[in-house]
Amino acid sequence: MLPLFLDLSGRRVVLVGGGPVARAKLDQLLAAGASVRVVAPSVCRDIVRAGVDIAERGFIPTDLDDAWLVVAAATSAVNRQVAEAAHARRLFVNAVDDPANATAFLGGVVRRSGVTIAISTSGEAPALTSLLREALDALLPHDLSRWMDTARRARLSWKRERVAMPQRKPQLLAALNQLYDADKRPEGAQVPWLNSPEDSWL
């Protein structure tokens, strides 16, 4: 699987299904700024209240003609129809809890202060995905917005001064450590998760 973040702002996403599962996926799509069309013979009240475009009927292949992405949250039989129509149009389809009909997987997502972390088990263990999401959310620093502000300012400076990529991460680590009051920790100590890890700069 290739981890990928999509810019869905203003782009059409078709959501096939109108029940509670579809409602949960709708929240994720709206949070990403997608223009969502829901297609289902019956649609729950929460979806109606969301104010999205609704076609209250069964799915037909032409529903996908102007879509960028498809989410199928219906029965396996309907999901299969959606997958076939999506394949013919070279569209990726997320079939909820139905990996056999999916070519895209929506993972557990943590969004905070401009940082997005997504976890996927390729549709095989969604409960584990949820647990990992909660664990990562608990590990993130409470003042992550300060980290983001520091990183944004540093990036502008690096581009202006043409700082080479290998030099950027150590500089950012040093800048993040400077955010914290040295008087409140032992002399020479650093915030534990800000020590230079042995990985490559991506």
Buried (B, 14 or more C-beta within 10 A) or exposed (E): EEEEEEEBEEBBBBBBBBBEBBBEBBEBBBEBEBBBBBBBEEBBEBBEEBEBEBBEEEBEEEBBEEBBBBBBBBEEEBBBBBBEBBEEBEBBBBBBEBEEBBBBBBBBBBEBEEEEBBBBBEBEEBEEBBEBBEEBBEEBBEEEEBBBBBBEEBEEEBEEEEBEEEEBBEEBBEBBBEBBEEEEEEEEEBEEEBEEEEEEEE
